[in-house]
Every structure is written in structure tokens, then in C-alpha cells.
Amino acid sequence: MNFIEKIKTSLLTLSILFLSGCVAPTYVTKGEEFPKMYQEKPRSLLVMPPINLSTDAEAKDYYSTTVEMPIALHGYYTFPYQLTADVLRQQGIYDSELVYDVPLNKFHEYFGADAVLFTKIVNWDTSYTVLASTLTVSIDAEIKSTKTSEILWQYNGTVVIDLSVNGGGGIAGLLVSAIATAINTAAADYTTYAKQANGRFIGSMPVGPYHPMYMKDQQIKLLKQSSND
């Protein structure tokens, strides 16, 4: 093989490797991804207390304040969160993990809810070094039927925020960067970013009966999630 042929072969190999690494995203319609939501047509959602899988003990309390309103604006009747939490505690249910895998028909009996929204706080963390910092909020969410206990809809919303501050070059610039990054990290408002994560997964949800686009959004496309069965 001469020199020119070697170059051609190398370029061809690089092209194949490049193309194989650039897998085009797959898009599906809401109707294709979440057919059970359109078949069952839930009108009322019971928002369960979040399941906290993160290392932040306060994440559950912060996040619980961000869920109810956006779901209501998406066209569903939502039961007042604090009232729901109080009733569940009276029934001895302090953690949503206790009822996640059990039949959910009792929630229809107690509340009249058509479906239950479970949320899991997967990440609520700050990764911090002297000059760099990132904040990650990641939420898994599922809507389960109170009739069949089947999953009607599921999605993940993740927000990663770079909190680093570039203070310029030189030792003085590095010092400014370190101080500014530390301040930025300490002042980070997780609740704001939790709302952004909510917006990502709620946007994928078929709208409810109190929304003008009810049953008209089935052809709206969204990115298919590889983890969604």
C-alpha cells in the first residue's frame, strides 16, 4: 500500500469512527411515548412527597414546594400538597417509598384521585473545587394510575449549572475566581433550579383536561429517553 492509499484508508477510518460516535437523537410524539395517558385520561393528580435519593437531607423539603403549581398550570386538578402530606401521616405513611410498589386504589378511595405523581430526587448536589463548581438537580417523575397501578407517564428532568467564575489571568485573577466561585456556590438557589428541572419533565407530560390543548398535543415531538421502557 503506497503513501496516498494509506492516507485515504486513515481518513476513511476516521470518518467511520466519527460518524459512529455521532448518533442522531431519536424523537417520538407524546402519543407514541405515553399512550396510556391518552387512553386513561386522568383528571386529578395526587402529588406524593418526594423520595429523596440524594445526599442532601433538606432536598425533600425544598423540592416539595416546587411541584404542585406547575402541574396545576399544565391542566390537572392537584390536591393541596400540605393537606395530602398531613392525611398520609395520619395514616402512618411518612415516606412515599412505603406505597410506591403497592396497589394505589386506596388513593382513589381516600382522595378521589385518578392518578398519583411520584417524584424521586436523584441528584441535589454541588461538585466544588477551589476554581470550579457545578450544581446538579436531577428529578425522576412518574404518574401511576389509581385504577391499575400501572405507569402512565415517566420522565427525567436534569439541570446542570456551572457556578464557576472567571476572574481573569494571573495570581490575582485566580484568587478572585476562587473567592467568587465560593460565594456563587454558597448562594446557589436550589429551588430555582429545581423549578427548571420540573419544567423539563412537565413539558413532556400530556396536558390535562383544564388546558386548552387537552387531547390536541399527541403529535408534539419530544426526545425519546433510552431509559423509558
C-alpha positions in Angstrom: 0.0 0.0 0.0 1.6 3.3 -1.1 1.6 6.6 0.9 -1.5 8.0 -0.8 -3.6 4.9 -0.2 -2.5 4.9 3.5 -3.8 8.4 3.8 -7.1 7.5 2.1 -7.5 4.5 4.4 -6.8 6.6 7.5 -9.3 9.2 6.5 -11.9 6.6 5.8 -11.3 5.0 9.2 -11.5 8.4 11.0 -14.8 9.2 9.1 -16.4 5.9 10.1 -15.3 6.4 13.8 -16.7 10.0 13.7 -20.0 9.0 12.2 -20.4 6.1 14.6 -19.9 8.4 17.5 -22.5 10.9 16.3 -25.7 9.0 16.9 -28.6 11.2 15.9 -31.2 11.7 18.7 -34.5 9.9 18.3 -37.7 11.8 18.6 -41.2 10.5 19.3 -44.6 12.0 19.7 -46.3 12.3 23.0 -49.0 10.0 21.7 -46.4 7.3 20.9 -44.4 7.7 24.1 -47.3 8.0 26.6 -50.4 6.3 25.0 -51.8 5.2 28.4 -52.2 8.9 29.5 -54.5 9.5 26.5 -56.3 6.2 27.0 -57.0 6.6 30.7 -57.4 10.4 30.7 -56.7 11.2 34.4 -58.2 14.5 35.5 -56.9 14.7 39.1 -53.3 14.0 40.4 -52.3 13.3 43.9 -48.7 14.7 44.4 -46.9 12.4 46.8 -44.0 13.7 49.0 -40.7 13.3 47.1 -38.5 10.3 47.5 -35.0 11.6 48.4 -32.2 9.6 46.9 -29.7 12.4 47.1 -27.2 13.1 49.8 -28.9 16.3 50.9 -31.2 15.8 53.8 -33.0 19.1 53.2 -33.7 18.4 49.5 -37.1 16.9 50.1 -38.4 19.9 52.0 -37.1 22.4 49.4 -38.3 20.4 46.3 -41.8 19.7 47.6 -42.6 23.4 47.3 -41.9 23.4 43.5 -44.2 20.7 42.2 -47.9 21.4 42.8 -48.3 24.7 40.9 -46.7 23.8 37.5 -48.8 20.6 37.5 -51.9 22.6 38.0 -50.9 25.0 35.3 -50.5 22.0 33.0 -54.2 21.4 33.2 -54.7 18.9 36.1 -56.6 19.2 39.4 -54.0 18.8 42.1 -54.8 18.2 45.8 -53.2 20.7 48.2 -49.8 19.2 48.9 -49.7 20.1 52.6 -53.1 18.6 53.2 -52.2 15.5 51.3 -49.0 15.1 53.4 -50.9 15.6 56.6 -53.5 13.0 55.7 -50.8 10.5 54.7 -49.0 11.0 58.0 -52.2 10.3 59.9 -52.4 7.0 58.0 -48.9 6.2 59.1 -47.4 6.9 55.7 -44.3 9.1 56.3 -42.3 8.1 53.2 -43.6 7.6 49.7 -41.3 4.6 49.4 -43.8 2.7 51.6 -46.6 2.9 48.9 -44.7 3.1 45.7 -45.0 -0.7 44.9 -48.4 -1.4 46.4 -51.9 -1.1 44.8 -52.9 2.5 44.6 -56.7 2.1 44.6 -56.8 3.4 48.2 -55.8 6.8 47.0 -58.8 6.9 44.8 -60.9 5.9 47.8 -59.4 8.4 50.2 -58.9 11.4 47.9 -60.8 10.6 44.7 -57.6 10.9 42.7 -57.4 9.4 39.2 -53.6 9.1 39.4 -50.6 9.6 41.7 -47.5 11.6 40.9 -44.3 10.1 42.4 -41.0 12.1 42.2 -37.6 11.0 43.1 -34.7 13.4 43.8 -31.8 11.6 42.2 -29.3 14.4 42.4 -29.3 17.6 44.5 -25.6 18.1 44.8 -22.8 20.6 44.3 -19.4 19.5 43.0 -16.9 22.0 44.2 -13.2 22.6 43.8 -11.3 25.8 44.5 -11.7 27.2 41.0 -14.7 25.3 39.6 -18.2 24.4 40.8 -21.2 22.8 39.3 -24.7 22.3 40.7 -26.8 19.4 39.6 -30.5 18.9 40.2 -32.0 15.7 38.7 -35.6 14.6 39.2 -37.2 11.3 38.1 -41.0 11.5 37.9 -43.8 9.0 37.3 -47.6 9.1 37.1 -49.3 5.9 38.2 -52.9 5.0 37.8 -55.1 4.5 40.9 -57.2 2.1 38.9 -54.4 -0.3 37.7 -51.2 1.0 39.5 -49.6 1.0 36.0 -47.2 3.7 35.0 -48.9 6.1 32.6 -46.1 8.5 32.2 -42.4 8.8 33.3 -39.6 11.3 32.6 -36.4 12.7 33.9 -35.6 16.4 34.3 -31.9 17.3 34.9 -30.3 20.7 35.2 -26.5 21.2 35.5 -25.4 24.7 36.3 -21.8 25.9 36.1 -21.2 28.2 39.1 -17.6 28.9 38.3 -16.5 32.5 37.9 -13.5 33.5 35.7 -11.6 36.3 37.4 -9.0 36.8 34.7 -5.4 35.8 34.4 -2.5 35.8 36.9 -2.4 35.1 40.6 -4.8 37.9 41.4 -7.2 36.6 38.8 -7.1 33.1 40.3 -7.7 34.5 43.7 -10.7 36.5 42.5 -12.0 33.4 40.7 -11.7 31.2 43.8 -13.5 33.8 46.1 -16.2 34.5 43.5 -16.8 30.8 42.8 -17.1 30.1 46.6 -19.6 32.9 47.0 -21.6 31.8 44.0 -21.7 28.2 45.2 -22.8 29.2 48.7 -25.6 31.5 47.4 -26.9 28.9 44.8 -30.7 28.7 45.0 -31.6 25.0 44.5 -35.3 25.8 44.5 -34.9 27.9 41.3 -33.0 25.1 39.5 -35.5 22.5 40.8 -38.2 24.6 39.1 -36.1 24.4 35.8 -35.8 20.6 36.2 -39.6 20.4 36.8 -40.2 22.5 33.6 -38.3 19.9 31.5 -40.2 16.9 32.6 -43.6 18.6 33.0 -43.2 19.9 29.4 -43.1 16.3 28.2 -46.4 15.4 30.0 -49.6 15.3 28.1 -51.7 18.3 29.2 -54.7 17.8 31.4 -58.4 18.4 30.9 -58.2 22.0 32.2 -55.7 23.1 29.5 -56.8 24.4 26.1 -54.6 21.8 24.3 -56.2 18.9 26.0 -56.1 15.8 23.7 -54.6 18.0 21.0 -51.0 17.6 21.8 -50.5 14.0 20.8 -48.4 14.9 17.7 -46.0 17.1 19.7 -42.5 15.6 19.4 -40.0 15.1 22.2 -36.7 13.4 22.7 -37.0 9.7 23.3 -35.5 8.6 26.6 -33.4 5.5 26.4 -34.3 4.6 30.0 -38.0 4.8 29.3 -39.4 1.3 28.8 
